[in-house]
Amino acid sequence: MTMIKLIDQLVWVPAAAEIQIEKTWIISSIKKLGVKKIQALAKVASNARRLSYSPYSGYGVGVGLLTASGVISKGVNAEVASYSETDHAEESSITGAIIHGEIKKSGRKFIVAIAVSHDGDTAPCGRCRQIIVEHCDNALVIVADPKGKIRRITSVKILLPYAFTPSDLGK
C-alpha cells in the first residue's frame, strides 16, 4: 500500500451524506419548534446581550437557551481584566438552567436550542461548543445580530463534528 493510499484511508471529514442527514435534522427541528419560537429565542438573546458586562473588549454577547422542559435560560458574557476567567454567555445560560433544576427535570441532555446574539457573524467558540455538547447530543444553534435578526441556523453536530462527548463515556 502506498503512503498516499494509507493517508487517504486515514483522513476523516464528514461525508456528503452525513451533512445532508444533518441538514434534514436541522430543518425538521426548526419545523418542530416553529419559526416564531426560534425568532423569540433570538430576541431573548438580543435582549440579554444588552446586560453584558464587557468593559474591556466592548464585545457583548447574549444567549437564549431553550431547555427540554420548555424553560428559556438567559446568559451574558461577564469579563474580567485578565480575560481568561471571563464567563461566556453560553456557559452562563447553561449554568443558570442547571441552577434552576433543569437536570433534575430533564436529565443531562437538556439543551434543545441555543441562540447567540453578538456583533459578529460567528458561532460559539470552541470552549462553548464543548460545554454545550456536555448537555445534548445535538441541538439547534441560532446566530443572531444585536437586534435579534437571525443570521444563521445550524447544529452542534455541524459545529463540533467527531466530538468527544459524555455519550462516549457511557453517560
C-alpha positions in Angstrom: 0.0 0.0 0.0 1.4 3.4 -0.9 1.7 6.2 1.6 -0.9 8.2 -0.4 -3.5 5.4 -0.2 -2.8 5.0 3.5 -3.2 8.7 4.1 -6.4 8.7 2.1 -7.8 6.0 4.3 -6.9 7.8 7.5 -8.2 11.3 6.6 -11.6 11.9 8.1 -14.1 14.6 7.0 -17.9 14.4 7.2 -19.3 12.7 4.2 -21.8 14.5 2.0 -24.5 12.0 3.0 -23.8 12.8 6.7 -24.0 16.5 6.1 -27.3 16.1 4.2 -28.7 14.0 7.1 -27.8 16.8 9.5 -29.3 19.4 7.3 -32.6 17.4 7.2 -32.4 17.2 11.0 -31.9 21.0 11.3 -34.9 21.7 9.0 -37.1 19.2 10.9 -36.1 20.7 14.2 -36.9 24.2 13.0 -40.3 23.0 11.9 -40.9 21.1 15.2 -40.1 24.2 17.3 -41.7 26.7 14.9 -40.2 29.8 13.3 -41.9 32.0 15.9 -40.3 30.2 18.8 -36.9 30.4 17.1 -37.3 34.1 16.4 -38.4 34.7 20.0 -35.3 32.8 21.3 -33.1 35.1 19.1 -34.9 38.1 20.6 -34.2 36.8 24.1 -30.5 36.5 23.2 -30.5 40.0 21.8 -32.2 41.5 24.9 -29.8 39.6 27.2 -26.9 41.0 25.2 -27.7 44.5 26.5 -26.9 43.3 30.0 -23.5 42.0 29.1 -20.6 43.2 31.2 -17.9 43.7 28.6 -15.9 46.9 29.6 -12.6 45.7 28.2 -13.4 44.2 24.8 -16.7 46.0 24.2 -17.9 42.8 22.6 -21.2 41.9 24.3 -22.8 38.5 23.9 -26.2 37.4 24.9 -27.8 33.9 24.9 -31.2 32.5 25.0 -31.2 28.7 25.8 -34.3 26.6 25.2 -34.4 23.6 27.6 -36.2 20.3 27.2 -38.8 21.3 29.8 -39.6 24.4 27.7 -37.8 26.9 30.0 -35.7 29.7 28.4 -32.5 30.4 30.3 -30.6 33.7 29.6 -26.9 34.3 29.7 -24.4 37.0 29.1 -20.6 37.3 28.9 -19.1 38.9 32.0 -15.5 40.0 31.5 -12.7 40.3 34.0 -9.5 42.2 33.4 -7.4 39.0 32.9 -9.8 37.8 30.2 -9.0 34.1 30.9 -11.6 33.9 33.7 -14.3 35.7 31.7 -17.7 34.0 31.8 -19.0 33.2 28.4 -22.7 33.8 27.7 -23.3 30.2 26.6 -21.8 28.9 29.8 -23.7 31.3 32.0 -27.0 30.3 30.4 -26.3 26.6 30.8 -25.2 27.1 34.5 -28.4 29.1 35.0 -30.5 26.3 33.7 -28.7 23.8 35.9 -29.2 26.1 39.0 -32.9 26.2 38.2 -33.1 22.4 38.3 -33.1 21.5 34.6 -31.0 18.4 35.1 -33.5 17.1 37.7 -36.4 17.9 35.3 -34.9 16.7 32.0 -31.6 14.8 32.7 -28.2 15.7 31.4 -29.3 16.1 27.8 -31.5 19.2 28.4 -30.5 21.6 25.6 -32.9 21.8 22.7 -31.7 25.1 21.1 -29.4 27.9 21.9 -29.5 31.4 20.3 -26.4 33.6 20.5 -26.5 37.4 19.8 -23.4 39.4 19.1 -21.9 41.8 16.6 -20.0 39.2 14.6 -21.4 36.5 12.2 -19.8 33.6 14.1 -20.9 30.6 16.1 -20.0 29.9 19.7 -16.3 29.5 20.4 -14.7 26.0 20.8 -14.8 26.1 24.6 -18.5 26.9 24.5 -19.2 24.2 21.9 -17.7 21.6 24.2 -19.8 22.9 27.1 -22.9 22.8 25.0 -22.3 19.2 23.8 -21.9 18.2 27.5 -25.7 18.8 27.8 -27.0 17.5 24.5 -26.1 15.1 21.8 -27.3 17.7 19.3 -29.2 21.0 19.4 -30.1 23.9 17.1 -27.6 26.8 17.2 -29.1 30.1 16.2 -26.8 33.0 15.4 -28.5 36.4 15.7 -27.3 40.0 15.2 -27.6 42.5 18.1 -31.2 43.4 17.1 -32.2 39.7 17.2 -32.4 39.2 13.4 -31.4 35.6 12.7 -28.2 35.3 10.6 -27.8 31.5 10.6 -29.2 28.3 12.0 -27.1 25.3 12.3 -26.5 22.4 14.8 -24.0 21.4 17.4 -23.1 18.4 15.2 -22.1 20.6 12.4 -20.1 23.0 14.6 -18.4 20.2 16.5 -18.1 17.1 14.3 -16.4 14.0 15.6 -16.8 15.3 19.2 -15.8 13.6 22.4 -19.0 13.7 24.5 -20.4 12.2 27.7 -22.0 9.5 25.4 -18.5 8.3 24.6 -18.1 7.6 28.4 -21.5 5.8 28.5 -23.3 8.8 30.1 
